[in-house]
Amino acid sequence: RGHRRGEGLRAAFTWPWYALRAVLGVLPAALVALSTGVVLGGLGWWAAHNGFLTVVPPGPEGPGELPGNAPWVTPLALGAVVAVALVVLWFGPMSRRTREGARWALAGVAPGSAGAVTLVALALAVCVVLLVLTLQVGPVPATVWWPLPGPPALA
């Protein structure tokens, strides 16, 4: 039908309802993703702490935060757990509406196939720049466990 009179006013008054509905709609998937991250991270940490999981033995630089592993294994393992949790969040329960909303929002930002290809290329370029900057830092910095006091202790 096209643009009708009063649609802007109606959108201004109804956005809180749609924002609340979106937050409540993503909660089940967020809880499942959080649980997945905690279980996978906990099992991996437990296995490494008890000597069942050695990805790369420590070299001359000494052991890392994951017992019996090189220092760079801890950030890699945490990144893998977060990646799995994000996939579970994206495809989790009741997340279809979230994906549809993201599709509509991105279609407004980058319309058509050319816009989608441009947006993906820009995102990949930013990822490459961040990866290069990360690798230029030098030795792997210690993992920041804030707000926790430090890595889990399974003694």
Solvent accessible surface area in square Angstrom, and as a share of the most:
residue,aa,sasa,rsa
1,R,248,0.90
2,G,59,0.56
3,H,156,0.69
4,R,110,0.40
5,R,241,0.88
6,G,41,0.40
7,E,46,0.20
8,G,51,0.49
9,L,118,0.59
10,R,132,0.48
11,A,59,0.46
12,A,59,0.46
13,F,151,0.63
14,T,47,0.27
15,W,159,0.56
16,P,68,0.43
17,W,141,0.49
18,Y,117,0.45
19,A,44,0.34
20,L,94,0.47
21,R,102,0.37
22,A,62,0.48
23,V,86,0.50
24,L,100,0.50
25,G,20,0.19
26,V,44,0.25
27,L,79,0.39
28,P,42,0.26
29,A,0,0.00
30,A,34,0.27
31,L,109,0.54
32,V,65,0.37
33,A,8,0.06
34,L,119,0.59
35,S,63,0.40
36,T,34,0.20
37,G,14,0.14
38,V,99,0.57
39,V,85,0.49
40,L,72,0.36
41,G,23,0.23
42,G,39,0.38
43,L,108,0.54
44,G,25,0.24
45,W,21,0.07
46,W,122,0.43
47,A,19,0.15
48,A,2,0.02
49,H,68,0.30
50,N,72,0.37
51,G,58,0.56
52,F,147,0.61
53,L,73,0.36
54,T,74,0.43
55,V,81,0.46
56,V,50,0.28
57,P,90,0.57
58,P,51,0.32
59,G,36,0.35
60,P,146,0.92
61,E,110,0.49
62,G,20,0.20
63,P,97,0.61
64,G,23,0.22
65,E,51,0.23
66,L,8,0.04
67,P,47,0.29
68,G,35,0.34
69,N,0,0.00
70,A,2,0.02
71,P,38,0.24
72,W,106,0.37
73,V,2,0.01
74,T,1,0.01
75,P,52,0.33
76,L,108,0.54
77,A,38,0.29
78,L,55,0.27
79,G,39,0.38
80,A,57,0.44
81,V,31,0.18
82,V,87,0.50
83,A,52,0.40
84,V,64,0.37
85,A,18,0.14
86,L,104,0.52
87,V,88,0.50
88,V,38,0.22
89,L,56,0.28
90,W,107,0.38
91,F,134,0.56
92,G,15,0.15
93,P,60,0.37
94,M,132,0.59
95,S,2,0.02
96,R,146,0.53
97,R,155,0.56
98,T,54,0.32
99,R,70,0.25
100,E,57,0.26
101,G,41,0.39
102,A,31,0.24
103,R,144,0.52
104,W,179,0.63
105,A,62,0.48
106,L,93,0.46
107,A,51,0.39
108,G,63,0.61
109,V,109,0.63
110,A,15,0.11
111,P,93,0.59
112,G,59,0.57
113,S,93,0.60
114,A,79,0.61
115,G,15,0.14
116,A,49,0.38
117,V,104,0.60
118,T,76,0.44
119,L,61,0.30
120,V,86,0.49
121,A,54,0.42
122,L,107,0.53
123,A,56,0.43
124,L,109,0.54
125,A,51,0.39
126,V,85,0.49
127,C,79,0.47
128,V,89,0.51
129,V,85,0.49
130,L,103,0.51
131,L,105,0.52
132,V,70,0.40
133,L,99,0.49
134,T,86,0.50
135,L,129,0.64
136,Q,132,0.58
137,V,97,0.56
138,G,49,0.47
139,P,120,0.75
140,V,65,0.37
141,P,94,0.59
142,A,81,0.63
143,T,34,0.20
144,V,127,0.73
145,W,42,0.15
146,W,207,0.73
147,P,105,0.66
148,L,107,0.53
149,P,144,0.91
150,G,20,0.19
151,P,59,0.37
152,P,60,0.38
153,A,91,0.70
154,L,73,0.37
155,A,142,1.10
